Amino acid sequence: MVELFSRSLLALDIGSSSIKLMELGGGRQKKVRVMAHIALPSGVVENGVIKDPGAAQEQLRAYFKANRFLPWGRRVCVTLSGNAVIIKRVALAPDKDKDLAEQAYYAAEQHFQTSMSDLEFDFYNLGSSNERGETNVILVGAKREAIDGLMEIVHGNKMKIGVVETDVFAMVNMFEHNYGSAETIMALINVGASFTQVTLVWRGEYLYTREIAIGGNEFTKKIVEATKMEPDAAETAKIAVSNFQQDPTDVISKAIAEVNDQLVSEVQTTIAYYLQGSDNAVPGIPFTNAFLAGGACRVLGFEAALAASLQVPVTVLNPFQNVQVNHRKYPPEEMALEAHKYGVAVGLGLRSLGDRA
């Protein structure tokens, strides 16, 4: 069985539009050894499932060759996201007839709307209890099809799987390393190319997550519809106006604002659902901050619109706040534009063999 909360040295965050590669060194004070952003052709990854492992494998191999990087025998930490993984936090009552592993498996059978035979299953005991004395546990199911795709990419480059992680827990890991834990509920909002992941944490613990089917590609699509631009030109325009490298036209501003409104509404609904109606809600604990990460989180106007809607401070995460970066190798002006893309990759890079969460 693949252990979902294990560890690795070389981190590979394989997303819908790119591979982020990360290697961290050092002891308590981590430092970047290797960092790269490798573009992927459209359609290679969809909804977290790798549709064309061969194409991703070739892109990675080309990077290794161009940079004289020897991957042979390296252990890697890879991640699952989207429809490829199911995550559920539950509270399990004491049962003298079953051990915790049996209880967790039975709970997964009840909560996962997928046959357990199609999943690799793991669970994690948070070590905390609710007011009824029930044990808080995280259940995780990973689709075997998705793991097979990751293995094909890794093995095709003569590397070995060390850990199969999830985007959600990589983000939580990165956040705690850089920002610590808090006594209030925080939202980590990872805006990728295909979807947006909203994760709530408290005291460094995972509480709840939901994936919203709106990401950076939706902004590009809306610009194409409004301007009749080619998709590549629309993507370039979206990035340029969001980085304040060019002034947006009224048409582009309106197109981006429409998607911002949709995404902000979904994020607000997600957070409100947990705080007001979830069975696992932590009573009496306020929601105080939201943090943004992911390639599309800095799209024009999104941060301000979200802050106005949620009425809490919204901050773009710096995954390298507590990680040393060689600025001769990775210039500060480049990091200022790119750092937010590496939240998951840094979280993966922080893992080490034997970790559980």
Buried (B, 14 or more C-beta within 10 A) or exposed (E): EBBBBBBBBBBBBBBBBBBBBBBBEEEEEBBBBBBBBBEBEEEBBBBBBBEBBEBBBBBBBEBBEEEEBEBEEBBBBBBBBBBBBBBBBBBBEEEEEEEBEEBBBEBBEEEBEEEEEEBBBBBBBBEEEEEEEBBBBBBBBBBBEBBEBBBBBBEBBEBBBBBBBBBBBBBBBBBBBBBEEBEBBBBBBBBBBBBBBBBBBBBBBBBBBBBBEBBBBBBBBBBBEBBEBEEEBBBBBBBBBBEEEEEBBEEBBEBBBBBBEBBBBBBBEBBEEBBEEEEBBBEEBEBEBBBBBBBBBBBBBBBEBBBEBBEBEBEBBBBBEBBEBEEEEBEEEEBEEBBBBBBBBBBBBBBBEEBEB
